[in-house]
């Protein structure tokens, strides 16, 4: 679990709300991913690069992860208009 108490703030909000990136204490980065499950639940998760699915908070279906935009030279997707690096869609595994 992320400890946000020692994280920097931007305009009174946690930094990751603005950047879309959570940085773990050991330096690993997790990127914002939004999903809409077939059960109707909408949610977001912060995932490492290379993650192929996210699990719905409500029904535990696996949702297939896709980049939210074109991939840059560093392997990072361009953020969409909602600030997501990734989006996920419903797919039974």
C-alpha positions in Angstrom: 0.0 0.0 0.0 1.2 3.5 -0.7 1.9 5.9 2.2 0.8 9.2 0.8 1.5 11.1 4.1 5.1 11.9 3.1 4.4 12.6 -0.5 4.7 16.1 -2.1 1.5 18.1 -2.7 0.6 20.3 -5.6 -2.1 22.9 -4.9 -3.1 21.0 -1.7 -3.6 17.7 -3.5 -1.3 14.7 -3.6 1.2 14.9 -6.4 0.0 11.8 -8.1 -3.4 13.4 -8.7 -1.7 15.9 -11.0 1.1 13.7 -12.5 -0.8 10.4 -12.8 2.3 8.6 -11.4 2.7 7.1 -7.9 6.2 6.5 -6.8 6.8 3.7 -4.3 9.3 4.1 -1.4 11.8 1.9 -3.3 11.5 4.2 -6.4 9.3 2.0 -8.6 6.7 3.9 -10.6 3.0 3.1 -11.1 0.9 4.8 -13.8 -2.7 5.8 -13.7 -5.1 3.3 -15.5 -8.8 3.9 -15.8 -11.2 1.0 -16.4 -14.9 0.3 -17.1 -15.9 -3.3 -16.3 -18.8 -5.2 -17.9 -20.5 -5.2 -14.5 -20.8 -1.4 -14.9 -18.2 -0.5 -12.2 -15.7 2.2 -13.1 -12.5 2.6 -11.3 -8.8 3.4 -11.5 -5.6 1.6 -10.5 -2.0 2.6 -10.6 0.0 0.0 -12.4 3.6 -0.7 -13.4 4.7 -0.7 -17.0 4.0 -4.0 -18.7 0.9 -4.9 -16.8 -1.5 -6.8 -19.0 -4.7 -6.7 -16.9 -6.3 -5.0 -13.9 -8.9 -6.6 -11.6 -12.3 -4.9 -11.1 -12.8 -3.6 -7.5 -16.4 -4.8 -7.6 -16.7 -8.2 -9.3 -13.0 -9.2 -9.8 -13.2 -9.6 -13.5 -9.9 -9.1 -15.3 -9.9 -6.1 -17.6 -7.4 -6.0 -20.5 -5.0 -3.1 -20.3 -4.2 -0.9 -23.4 -2.2 2.3 -23.8 -4.3 5.4 -23.6 -2.3 7.0 -26.4 0.7 6.6 -28.6 3.9 5.1 -27.0 6.9 7.4 -26.8 10.6 6.5 -27.3 10.9 5.6 -23.6 8.0 3.1 -23.8 5.6 5.3 -21.9 2.1 6.0 -23.4 0.9 9.5 -23.9 -1.8 10.5 -21.4 -5.4 10.8 -22.5 -7.5 13.9 -21.8 -8.4 12.5 -18.4 -4.7 12.0 -17.4 -4.7 8.2 -17.8 -1.6 6.5 -19.2 -3.6 3.3 -19.7 -7.2 2.3 -20.1 -8.7 -1.2 -19.5 -11.7 -3.0 -21.0 -13.6 -6.0 -19.8 -12.5 -9.4 -20.9 -13.1 -12.8 -19.2 -9.9 -14.7 -18.7 
